[in-house]
Amino acid sequence: MSKKGFSKTDYVNTQRYIGALKNNVHVKRMKNYIQHGRITTFKHCERVAALSYYINKRFRLHADNKVMLKAAMLHDFYLYDWHDEDNGEHNWHGYIHASKALKNAKKYFHIGKREQEIIYSHMWPLNITRIPRSKEAWIVCLADKYISIKETLFERKK
């Protein structure tokens, strides 16, 4: 997503939905873990939320921003280093982390069924049976794929 397409107003609007989450002590723990390349899990989730907002606005999809952005910010709220081969999560991370993120989100926040479904299904098609079932889930799923590819290919560790 280019800076041209995302205005200051868009930034303010996304912060209205995820600002409180970003300041939460548990969510801030995501800053301790690398997601892709040199990007933290916190920054990755923040980017997915911003792109989800942009997609919704740009294509006039009329998705529920409150639900979508809360779930986008928590979609990778698993709180471990998946790169660490000694922690037992390394080989299965792609398959299990959505469930772990959902468990943590339910533990620390009041999230509804719609947010739960978005978090749980964001790894489709890798988790082939967890098909996104709402407009919001599809947007977050697609935004996550785009941001993940961008981070993996173009923001590698130096």
Backbone hydrogen bonds in HBPLUS format (Angstrom, degrees):
<---DONOR---> <-ACCEPTOR-->    atom                        ^
c    i                          cat <-CA-CA->   ^        H-A-AA   ^      H-
h    n   atom  resd res      DA  || num        DHA   H-A  angle D-A-AA Bond
n    s   type  num  typ     dist DA aas  dist angle  dist       angle   num
A0006-PHE N   A0003-LYS O   3.22 MM   3  5.25 149.1  2.33 100.9 109.9     1
A0011-TYR N   A0007-SER O   3.00 MM   4  6.38 155.5  2.06 147.5 153.9     2
A0012-VAL N   A0008-LYS O   2.91 MM   4  6.20 163.1  1.94 151.5 155.6     3
A0013-ASN N   A0009-THR O   2.87 MM   4  6.09 157.8  1.92 148.2 154.7     4
A0014-THR N   A0010-ASP O   2.91 MM   4  6.20 157.2  1.96 152.2 157.6     5
A0015-GLN N   A0011-TYR O   2.98 MM   4  6.20 159.8  2.02 151.7 157.5     6
A0016-ARG N   A0012-VAL O   3.04 MM   4  6.29 139.5  2.21 142.9 153.5     7
A0017-TYR N   A0014-THR O   3.03 MM   3  5.34 132.9  2.26 103.4 115.3     8
A0018-ILE N   A0014-THR O   2.94 MM   4  6.24 154.8  2.01 152.5 160.6     9
A0019-GLY N   A0015-GLN O   2.67 MM   4  4.55 141.9  1.81 132.7 135.3    10
A0022-LYS N   A0018-ILE O   2.89 MM   4  6.11 161.1  1.93 160.1 165.4    11
A0023-ASN N   A0019-GLY O   3.25 MM   4  6.49 135.7  2.45 140.7 151.3    12
A0023-ASN N   A0020-ALA O   3.25 MM   3  5.26 134.1  2.48  94.9 106.8    13
A0024-ASN N   A0021-LEU O   3.03 MM   3  5.17 160.7  2.06 108.8 115.0    14
A0028-LYS N   A0024-ASN O   2.90 MM   4  6.12 157.7  1.95 157.6 164.7    15
A0029-ARG N   A0026-HIS O   3.14 MM   3  5.31 141.9  2.29  98.5 109.2    16
A0030-MET N   A0027-VAL O   2.93 MM   3  5.67 160.2  1.97 120.5 126.4    17
A0031-LYS N   A0028-LYS O   2.96 MM   3  5.64 164.5  1.98 119.0 124.2    18
A0032-ASN N   A0029-ARG O   2.98 MM   3  5.61 166.0  2.00 118.5 123.1    19
A0033-TYR N   A0030-MET O   3.35 MM   3  5.63 170.4  2.36 110.2 112.8    20
A0041-THR N   A0033-TYR O   2.88 MM   8  5.85 149.6  1.97 153.2 154.9    21
A0035-GLN N   A0039-ILE O   2.67 MM   4  5.72 168.1  1.69 156.4 160.6    22
A0039-ILE N   A0036-HIS O   2.84 MM   3  5.48 167.3  1.86 153.1 152.3    23
A0038-ARG N   A0155-GLU O   3.13 MM 117  6.40 139.2  2.31 175.1 165.8    24
A0044-HIS N   A0040-THR O   2.92 MM   4  6.13 159.9  1.96 150.0 156.3    25
A0045-CYS N   A0041-THR O   2.95 MM   4  6.14 165.3  1.97 150.2 153.3    26
A0046-GLU N   A0042-PHE O   2.97 MM   4  6.20 157.2  2.03 149.5 156.5    27
A0047-ARG N   A0043-LYS O   2.91 MM   4  6.12 154.7  1.97 148.6 155.1    28
A0048-VAL N   A0044-HIS O   2.91 MM   4  6.22 156.4  1.97 151.9 158.7    29
A0049-ALA N   A0045-CYS O   2.94 MM   4  6.15 157.7  1.99 148.0 153.8    30
A0050-ALA N   A0046-GLU O   3.02 MM   4  6.28 160.4  2.06 146.2 151.4    31
A0051-LEU N   A0047-ARG O   2.88 MM   4  6.11 166.3  1.90 154.5 157.9    32
A0052-SER N   A0048-VAL O   2.89 MM   4  5.96 154.3  1.96 144.6 152.3    33
A0053-TYR N   A0049-ALA O   2.99 MM   4  6.23 160.3  2.03 151.0 155.6    34
A0054-TYR N   A0050-ALA O   2.99 MM   4  6.25 161.4  2.02 147.9 153.2    35
A0055-ILE N   A0051-LEU O   2.84 MM   4  6.05 166.4  1.85 156.5 159.1    36
A0056-ASN N   A0052-SER O   3.00 MM   4  6.14 167.9  2.02 151.1 154.6    37
A0057-LYS N   A0053-TYR O   2.94 MM   4  6.18 161.1  1.98 152.4 157.6    38
A0058-ARG N   A0054-TYR O   2.71 MM   4  5.77 172.8  1.72 160.5 162.7    39
A0059-PHE N   A0055-ILE O   3.03 MM   4  5.90 167.1  2.05 148.8 152.1    40
A0061-LEU N   A0056-ASN O   3.04 MM   5  5.07 156.0  2.10 141.4 148.2    41
A0060-ARG N   A0057-LYS O   3.19 MM   3  5.04 158.3  2.24 100.9 107.2    42
A0068-MET N   A0064-ASP O   2.91 MM   4  6.02 174.4  1.92 163.4 164.4    43
A0069-LEU N   A0065-ASN O   2.83 MM   4  5.60 168.3  1.84 146.8 150.8    44
A0070-LYS N   A0066-LYS O   3.34 MM   4  6.19 154.6  2.40 134.1 141.0    45
A0071-ALA N   A0067-VAL O   3.13 MM   4  6.28 165.7  2.15 150.7 154.8    46
A0072-ALA N   A0068-MET O   2.84 MM   4  6.01 151.3  1.92 143.6 152.9    47
A0073-MET N   A0069-LEU O   2.99 MM   4  6.09 156.4  2.05 143.3 148.2    48
A0074-LEU N   A0070-LYS O   3.22 MM   4  6.44 131.5  2.47 135.1 147.6    49
A0074-LEU N   A0071-ALA O   3.07 MM   3  5.02 131.7  2.31  94.4 108.0    50
A0075-HIS N   A0071-ALA O   2.80 MM   4  5.64 108.8  2.32 146.1 163.0    51
A0077-PHE N   A0074-LEU O   3.18 MM   3  5.02 148.4  2.28 123.0 115.7    52
A0084-ASP N   A0081-ASP O   3.25 MM   3  5.73 157.6  2.30 111.7 117.6    53
A0087-ASN N   A0084-ASP O   3.23 MM   3  5.79 165.7  2.25 116.1 120.2    54
A0092-TRP N   A0089-GLU O   3.22 MM   3  5.58 129.9  2.48 108.0 120.9    55
A0093-HIS N   A0089-GLU O   2.90 MM   4  5.42 112.8  2.36 159.8 172.6    56
A0095-TYR N   A0092-TRP O   2.91 MM   3  5.47 135.4  2.12 117.1 129.4    57
A0096-ILE N   A0092-TRP O   3.03 MM   4  6.15 147.0  2.14 154.4 163.9    58
A0097-HIS N   A0093-HIS O   2.97 MM   4  5.40 162.7  2.00 154.3 153.9    59
A0099-SER N   A0096-ILE O   3.15 MM   3  5.60 123.0  2.49 110.0 122.6    60
A0100-LYS N   A0096-ILE O   3.19 MM   4  6.51 156.3  2.25 150.7 157.9    61
A0101-ALA N   A0097-HIS O   2.79 MM   4  5.93 158.1  1.84 150.8 156.6    62
A0102-LEU N   A0098-ALA O   2.94 MM   4  6.08 156.6  2.00 142.8 149.4    63
A0103-LYS N   A0099-SER O   2.95 MM   4  6.15 158.3  2.00 144.5 150.4    64
A0104-ASN N   A0100-LYS O   3.03 MM   4  6.27 161.6  2.07 148.1 152.3    65
A0105-ALA N   A0101-ALA O   2.87 MM   4  6.05 160.6  1.90 150.6 156.6    66
A0106-LYS N   A0102-LEU O   2.93 MM   4  6.12 160.3  1.97 153.6 158.0    67
A0107-LYS N   A0103-LYS O   3.00 MM   4  6.14 144.0  2.13 139.3 149.8    68
A0108-TYR N   A0104-ASN O   2.98 MM   4  6.17 158.8  2.02 157.2 160.2    69
A0109-PHE N   A0105-ALA O   2.91 MM   4  5.55 141.8  2.06 142.4 150.8    70
A0116-GLN N   A0112-GLY O   3.00 MM   4  6.25 161.2  2.03 152.2 158.3    71
A0117-GLU N   A0113-LYS O   2.93 MM   4  6.12 155.8  1.99 146.6 152.2    72
A0118-ILE N   A0114-ARG O   3.14 MM   4  6.39 153.3  2.22 144.9 151.6    73
A0119-ILE N   A0115-GLU O   3.04 MM   4  6.31 169.2  2.05 158.3 159.9    74
A0120-TYR N   A0116-GLN O   2.92 MM   4  6.02 168.6  1.93 153.5 157.3    75
A0121-SER N   A0117-GLU O   3.02 MM   4  5.98 146.2  2.13 142.0 149.4    76
A0124-TRP N   A0121-SER O   3.16 MM   3  5.83 161.6  2.19 128.0 127.3    77
A0126-LEU N   A0123-MET O   2.85 MM   3  5.74 119.2  2.23 143.8 147.9    78
A0127-ASN N   A0123-MET O   3.24 MM   4  5.81 157.3  2.29 117.1 123.8    79
A0130-ARG N   A0127-ASN O   2.99 MM   3  5.63 159.4  2.04 122.4 129.1    80
A0138-TRP N   A0134-SER O   3.01 MM   4  6.32 158.4  2.06 152.3 157.7    81
A0139-ILE N   A0135-LYS O   3.01 MM   4  6.26 159.6  2.06 151.1 156.6    82
A0140-VAL N   A0136-GLU O   3.04 MM   4  6.28 169.4  2.05 152.6 154.8    83
A0141-CYS N   A0137-ALA O   2.91 MM   4  5.98 161.0  1.95 146.8 153.0    84
A0142-LEU N   A0138-TRP O   2.96 MM   4  6.11 164.4  1.98 150.7 154.3    85
A0143-ALA N   A0139-ILE O   2.85 MM   4  6.00 163.0  1.88 153.5 159.0    86
A0144-ASP N   A0140-VAL O   2.84 MM   4  5.89 159.0  1.89 149.4 155.1    87
A0145-LYS N   A0141-CYS O   3.12 MM   4  6.38 153.6  2.19 142.6 149.2    88
A0146-TYR N   A0142-LEU O   3.05 MM   4  6.30 167.5  2.06 153.8 156.4    89
A0147-ILE N   A0143-ALA O   2.94 MM   4  6.10 176.6  1.94 157.8 158.9    90
A0148-SER N   A0144-ASP O   2.88 MM   4  5.85 159.4  1.92 146.2 152.7    91
A0149-ILE N   A0145-LYS O   3.01 MM   4  6.14 162.6  2.04 150.1 154.1    92
A0150-LYS N   A0146-TYR O   3.01 MM   4  6.23 166.8  2.03 153.5 157.5    93
A0151-GLU N   A0147-ILE O   2.87 MM   4  6.05 164.5  1.89 153.5 157.6    94
A0152-THR N   A0148-SER O   2.89 MM   4  5.96 161.2  1.92 148.4 154.2    95
A0153-LEU N   A0149-ILE O   2.93 MM   4  5.96 167.5  1.95 154.8 157.9    96
A0154-PHE N   A0150-LYS O   2.93 MM   4  5.60 156.9  1.98 142.9 150.3    97
A0155-GLU N   A0151-GLU O   3.14 MM   4  4.85 141.6  2.30 121.7 125.8    98
